[in-house]
């Protein structure tokens, strides 16, 4: 039975490769990347072997604990990283639980992350080339550690899946978990700067970790090499208990998941809550705007963007905080506002890809291109202007350069207008590889992301070119501190933004009217 | 187009206006597979027409091309005399469509979705509000009107999609598998709605696998298999004394005549 599951996983992999050459390219790039990391890790480990057993122990415990944490956290954030063998699909086959668990965990090693983890973990033996006993222990413990990582990630996925069968939880967690991820850079920078006696701190951290489930398994070889048999046995016991406990949690969650249907209802609610449809005019364009607006707030794929974009200026400020003083900070914040506004408006470039086949309603109703384009632009535009203007005002306020506010506003309005205009054309012309409705915002199908990236880059470049006058004017105004030029930049931003928006809407509408059925066919292809 | 289907001659003979749906030489190829092979079909105005065929016969592809969702490689389609691919906006105003295997804007509530469908058609607000209330009431969805469509069951999703197709009171209603996973009570309600609609002069085309249902519900039927129309006309013409199911199997073929699966005996 276990062999069957392994063979199934291999067959799935082979068939997915047969589907398109881009998949092969994607896998090859992933494999190269993984092998590169593995190579670096192994070289590092051999080099580490020249140090004393204590140092080797500290480094492997810390790195190992980090790896383990990664396996615990990533599946939750990325909502089912690799669910090719989703246990829910085996419900109808009477597979003994023991075989199912063994098969699923072993099959996880077929795949780049699993395989690299296994090889790197077992590879820790390389660090012990001067201590043969430690090397033997590292071989055994490495395999155990890799297995524990896999089981841990499976257990976490199963546990959160039973929690997440409520759609609301899934929607919310996908967006909320993004926030710490965005601030990861600043947080790490802050922590490393904060801990002054970093070198003294690490060994004690490793010492503590080595007695916890996170680090025990990685600490055993060091104790073996140092002939501390009692400690080694105790830590091995902790490691084994960890693996057993995780396996038990996994089994319990899986047993419950297999008998609980995935669908779970919510409260029934009667008519009367029309939301954004009340705010917008009752025209086709107004309806499209109201629908888009609803999606911006209710669909995690959109709301993730709405959460990330306003946070980006803050990240920029954190990143630059040690480099510059208060004046620079304010300017960074204001310019970050331009970026935030642009990111919000640019996301409608993949609007139809996000609609997926729901777009059929627009085609079947014969919505005019003008109504479709302007409705989507109206929703994104009104959402983008708010954070943009807030950051512009706050930023210039902090910097004490009120006189330059018009220049920043010119940039923002230019970015919104040109961004919306170009995005309206792009979304009527191209469909992209976007997460499906209901999927996590972070999820994307592997392999065929290359064309999507190319289209996005072309779009960024295009908007940059459209905005050259505002950018030059604002840059000169800011660097030479001449507010008059700032007013000219504002005028240029408003004028050029409006012109780009109008031209983009018209061109996009013409594309849309001509190609709506082709767009529908293109999004139907990747359901 | 030398072949003329029975229903066409009948419609001409009866001297009525143009058929509700007229298809001539419609073809579509996906890669190496010819999904629809130059089909001709007429659905007379005021008829209740069933479209039956095995899985993968080209039913959904044909209906998508007939309703302006999928551009045909060749051929033409008219809805009440309006060329669907020549003047699509005008043709789409005449049609209501319930597509199969297509997502909905399911982060809207049921009420919002049907309203959205109405407003997209350019209808005025008061009419939309009134019709949405009627439709939700009739389809027994009023109590779930404020629930997000993504939280609906499969049957409720079908019903809300049907409401979206009916909101603009079309003259031709094209329904792809409308009864799939709909409970028997709701299915009976839907059949009543459709019969009233046909009685008042509307035309309905339904695709289905369920022959009994088509035989009971429809007055016209077209059998499609392997991308071609094998038979078309009134239900009585097509079945010719047999039950529709037997006639269908006779036309389409593919029944296994052996006793088969000898071991699948419990006694």
HADDOCK unambig.tbl for C-alpha pairs under 7 A between the chains (distance, minus, plus):
assign (segid A and resid 265 and name CA) (segid B and resid 151 and name CA) 6.38 0.50 0.50
assign (segid A and resid 268 and name CA) (segid B and resid 143 and name CA) 6.67 0.50 0.50
assign (segid A and resid 268 and name CA) (segid B and resid 144 and name CA) 5.28 0.50 0.50
assign (segid A and resid 268 and name CA) (segid B and resid 147 and name CA) 5.97 0.50 0.50
assign (segid A and resid 269 and name CA) (segid B and resid 143 and name CA) 6.18 0.50 0.50
assign (segid A and resid 269 and name CA) (segid B and resid 144 and name CA) 5.15 0.50 0.50
assign (segid A and resid 269 and name CA) (segid B and resid 145 and name CA) 6.31 0.50 0.50
assign (segid A and resid 269 and name CA) (segid B and resid 146 and name CA) 4.53 0.50 0.50
assign (segid A and resid 269 and name CA) (segid B and resid 147 and name CA) 5.30 0.50 0.50
assign (segid A and resid 270 and name CA) (segid B and resid 142 and name CA) 6.16 0.50 0.50
assign (segid A and resid 270 and name CA) (segid B and resid 143 and name CA) 4.61 0.50 0.50
assign (segid A and resid 270 and name CA) (segid B and resid 144 and name CA) 5.24 0.50 0.50
assign (segid A and resid 270 and name CA) (segid B and resid 145 and name CA) 4.86 0.50 0.50
assign (segid A and resid 270 and name CA) (segid B and resid 146 and name CA) 4.75 0.50 0.50
assign (segid A and resid 271 and name CA) (segid B and resid 111 and name CA) 6.46 0.50 0.50
assign (segid A and resid 271 and name CA) (segid B and resid 142 and name CA) 6.62 0.50 0.50
assign (segid A and resid 271 and name CA) (segid B and resid 145 and name CA) 4.66 0.50 0.50
assign (segid A and resid 271 and name CA) (segid B and resid 146 and name CA) 4.93 0.50 0.50
assign (segid A and resid 272 and name CA) (segid B and resid 146 and name CA) 7.00 0.50 0.50
assign (segid A and resid 273 and name CA) (segid B and resid 146 and name CA) 6.39 0.50 0.50
assign (segid A and resid 274 and name CA) (segid B and resid 112 and name CA) 6.10 0.50 0.50
assign (segid A and resid 282 and name CA) (segid B and resid 119 and name CA) 6.35 0.50 0.50
assign (segid A and resid 282 and name CA) (segid B and resid 124 and name CA) 6.94 0.50 0.50
assign (segid A and resid 282 and name CA) (segid B and resid 125 and name CA) 5.81 0.50 0.50
assign (segid A and resid 283 and name CA) (segid B and resid 119 and name CA) 5.89 0.50 0.50
assign (segid A and resid 283 and name CA) (segid B and resid 122 and name CA) 5.95 0.50 0.50
assign (segid A and resid 284 and name CA) (segid B and resid 119 and name CA) 5.35 0.50 0.50
assign (segid A and resid 284 and name CA) (segid B and resid 120 and name CA) 4.36 0.50 0.50
assign (segid A and resid 284 and name CA) (segid B and resid 121 and name CA) 6.76 0.50 0.50
assign (segid A and resid 284 and name CA) (segid B and resid 122 and name CA) 5.55 0.50 0.50
assign (segid A and resid 287 and name CA) (segid B and resid 116 and name CA) 6.04 0.50 0.50
assign (segid A and resid 287 and name CA) (segid B and resid 119 and name CA) 6.10 0.50 0.50
assign (segid A and resid 287 and name CA) (segid B and resid 120 and name CA) 6.55 0.50 0.50
assign (segid A and resid 295 and name CA) (segid B and resid 107 and name CA) 6.75 0.50 0.50
assign (segid A and resid 298 and name CA) (segid B and resid 107 and name CA) 6.59 0.50 0.50
assign (segid A and resid 299 and name CA) (segid B and resid 107 and name CA) 6.73 0.50 0.50
assign (segid A and resid 357 and name CA) (segid B and resid 102 and name CA) 5.38 0.50 0.50
assign (segid A and resid 357 and name CA) (segid B and resid 103 and name CA) 5.26 0.50 0.50
assign (segid A and resid 358 and name CA) (segid B and resid 102 and name CA) 6.28 0.50 0.50
assign (segid A and resid 358 and name CA) (segid B and resid 103 and name CA) 4.51 0.50 0.50
assign (segid A and resid 358 and name CA) (segid B and resid 104 and name CA) 4.51 0.50 0.50
assign (segid A and resid 358 and name CA) (segid B and resid 105 and name CA) 5.54 0.50 0.50
assign (segid A and resid 363 and name CA) (segid B and resid 69 and name CA) 6.25 0.50 0.50
assign (segid A and resid 364 and name CA) (segid B and resid 68 and name CA) 6.80 0.50 0.50
assign (segid A and resid 364 and name CA) (segid B and resid 69 and name CA) 6.40 0.50 0.50
assign (segid A and resid 364 and name CA) (segid B and resid 92 and name CA) 6.47 0.50 0.50
assign (segid A and resid 364 and name CA) (segid B and resid 97 and name CA) 6.89 0.50 0.50
assign (segid A and resid 365 and name CA) (segid B and resid 92 and name CA) 6.18 0.50 0.50
assign (segid A and resid 365 and name CA) (segid B and resid 120 and name CA) 6.58 0.50 0.50
assign (segid A and resid 365 and name CA) (segid B and resid 121 and name CA) 5.82 0.50 0.50
assign (segid A and resid 366 and name CA) (segid B and resid 89 and name CA) 5.24 0.50 0.50
assign (segid A and resid 366 and name CA) (segid B and resid 92 and name CA) 5.91 0.50 0.50
assign (segid A and resid 367 and name CA) (segid B and resid 120 and name CA) 6.12 0.50 0.50
assign (segid A and resid 367 and name CA) (segid B and resid 121 and name CA) 6.82 0.50 0.50
assign (segid A and resid 517 and name CA) (segid B and resid 69 and name CA) 5.29 0.50 0.50
assign (segid A and resid 517 and name CA) (segid B and resid 70 and name CA) 5.41 0.50 0.50
assign (segid A and resid 517 and name CA) (segid B and resid 71 and name CA) 6.34 0.50 0.50
